[in-house]
Amino acid sequence: MGWFLKAGRSASADPRHCVVSVLHTADGTSAGAGVLLAPDQLLTCAHVVNDALGRAPFDPRPPVDHKVRIALHGPATTTRYDTRVAHWVAPRRRDGTADVQAREDHEWLGDLAVLRLEIMPGRVVPPPRWLPMEPGQALRAWHSTGLSSSFADVRVKTCDEVIGYVDGESTGMAIGPSYSGGPLWSVDDNAVVGIVAAAVMPPADPVTGRPLPHQSQHVARRSWGIPWQRIEAELRAVGAAELFETPEADPDDPALPLIVDLLERGFPSPSLLADQARAVAELCGYGHQGDATAPTPEEFATLLVTEPRALPALIGVLRRHDPAVVPDLVAAGRLSRVPKLLSPREHRRLTRILDGLPEAVRARLPEVVRAALPLAAAFPDGDTVAGLLDHLEGLPGDSRTDADGLRVPGLLRVVEYLAALSPPGPQGELRLWANSVVDRLGIPATSLAERRTDAEDWARARRDRTAPARVLVQLERVGADRYRLRVWCDEGTGPRQTSADGETVRSAEQAAGELLGILQSLQLSDPDRGRPVLEVHVERDDLNLPVDEWLGSAAGGQPGPDDLPGVLGAEYPVVVTSPELLHRHERFHPDWRHRWRLLDTDLSLTFDHPAQGRSEVYGALLGDKDAVRVSVDVPPRSRDVIVQTCLMMGVPVVVWDRAQQERSPAVQRMSAVPVRDLPEGVRAYRAKSMGRPREYSGHPVVAWSDADRAVPRLHLAEPQERA
């Protein structure tokens, strides 16, 4: 392809500007270095990526769907980008086993990662040439910061094609921490011959770990790197041959002659053809010969059947300026195996939207794919989101067609089903994205609307089917260990009262036995639905009532010697709510419904300072109206004021520990549980506390106010004005 120019490896590349900084996710500081392989790809060590992500250095697992932040250094500016792992060669011992031990193993194999930038950098830096490492070469390495003063000069002492040992000069910088993954640059050849892997550090005191005083017998300034010849062999073995080979068009590709003919007929003028070619080159990261020339139709067609996203990019350009030729190009492209569905811009935008989805929604991708494409082949377990998207792009459309035969691609059907499960913000983004893709492809909007309706029907049925049944109990305290109960059951069609007697006074044990019997009956009637939730409605001063710890017998009467204990909160999820507080200030009901709609975002606030009171909580909740859960971890007096304020202001989920302690281990554990899983997470904690009370010493409480489910008309005392 003479007219289209893909930035190749350059013997004149500036070695320092080929050094890439790999940054820690936590604080943005440099974890190690990398080196450009292509304008949008870089090579580093796997242990550098692990360190950047906060994992163990020799963790062999590919970092699935993790973003890795990097920085490219230019002559005057430094720009940060997000990358993802494109190829992973896990560290392994020289005997082939995976368990590399940092203190025992002084050499290892593998330890390579290729990172791909999510967007093409605006400033294209030519990547360097690569040559084999050989003994005697004079090399230069840079610290991961890329500072011009950080270079270390070394010379190759030995190289066995697997590991190359280098010794540093007695003056200047020495290779050390944060040099790993960076290039070993041959000064004489203007080429990279390997990357830094490890430094041989001075011996350390076995007690303090500090370096011992230097002696002449100690090894000084010795490091080792991975030679290019091993890098190439290892990457080819994991399917990365495209890094070393320029793709060529298949001469037997049936789409090639058809596209040549379409370009000749659609753009008879070289200037018209050049306009489209320049636009595609820019979108796909190619250079070109210049404004005064044009590619031949054969050159342009060759690019379209070798660069996977070039044809979608061209179709997007033509849809705006010359749509007449688009249907024939779309049809011709379907005959080739190379073109992808999405243009570079569409792919980047979809990836960004998926990254922003709540983790609970992303985790349901396999379920969504099965529902949206029930006849598609099964997907491999553990596939990454990027791999799943790549697979979905190659699937045909669904079974329904309009008169012109255009069908909604399988990927777009999946996106619609995913949007139906998403919160309003991401849902709108996904649907706008799908609208733009069908518009580019010329698919009728009515076809996509039908898929959107299918998705909404599926999501609605799924919610109705999977929402746990609940037992609602209005609990009224009438004395020490004496209570009145009114009970309703709700299997999804609304509450129905199951106890007409609301005047009988029961002990906690009797109440627990009655509730266990109702819960057990509800569970056995639909065992596939899981445990029903017990929702306890209490007055504001009874939010800390230990209903979850009540012990009773579902069979009624006194438990026999062979009966198992029946602890309400250990067997069933128990949540509390206070209608008195929830309806105390109805001006906050719109906030309550808004927060509930955002529940899957899991946005949280924590109040853990003893000096915080109602005014501070009031201000914080008004300032953050998207928070769906609040964790309260303060002493009891402040705690109760904060909890009640949160409920009055429409926070749907509040978590605290009713025990007389602060810095609660239970609250800390529950902060890691997704918000929709909290009722079950707290139930599991309560169950574990019975067997391991020292480890699970807390008494967590969840206040749960569902804005989507009906509440029965309760018999409540007239609320009193309280401060």
Secondary structure, 3 states (H helix, E strand, C coil): CCCEECCCCECCCCCHHHEEEEECCCCCCEEEEEEEEECCEEEECHHHHHHHCCCCCCCCCCCCCCCEEEEEECCCCEEEEEEEEEEEECCECCCCCCCCCCCCCCCCECCEEEEEECCCCCCCCCCECECCCCCCCEEEECCCCCCHHHCEEEEEEEECCCCEEEEECCCCCCCCCCCCCCEEEECCCCEEEEEEEEEECCCECCCCCCECCCCCCCCCCEEEEEEHHHHHHHHHHCCCHHHCCCCCCCCCCCHHHHHHHHHHHHCCCHHHHHHHHHHHHHHHCCEECCCCCCCCHHHHHHHHCCCCCHHHHHHHHHHHHCHHHHHHHHHHHCCCCCCCCCCHHHHHHHHHHHHCCCHHHHCCHHHHHHHHCCCCCCCCCCCCHHHHHHHHHCCCECCCCCCCCCCCEHHHHHHHHHHHHCCHHHHHHHHHHHHHHHHHHCCCHHHHHHHHHHHHHHHHHHHHHHCCCEEEEEEEEEECCEEEEEEEEECCCCCEECCCCCCCCECHHHHHHHHHHHHHHHHHHCHHHCCCEEEEECCHHHCCCCHHHCECCCCCCCCCCCCCCCEHHHHCCEEEECHHHHCCCHHHHHHHHHHHHCHHHCCEEEECCCCCCHHHHHHHHHHCCCCCEEEECCCHHHHHHHHHHHHHCCCCEEEEECCCCCCCHHHHHHCCCCHHHHHHHHHHHHHHHHHCCCCCCCCEEEEECCCCCCCCCCCCCCCCCCC
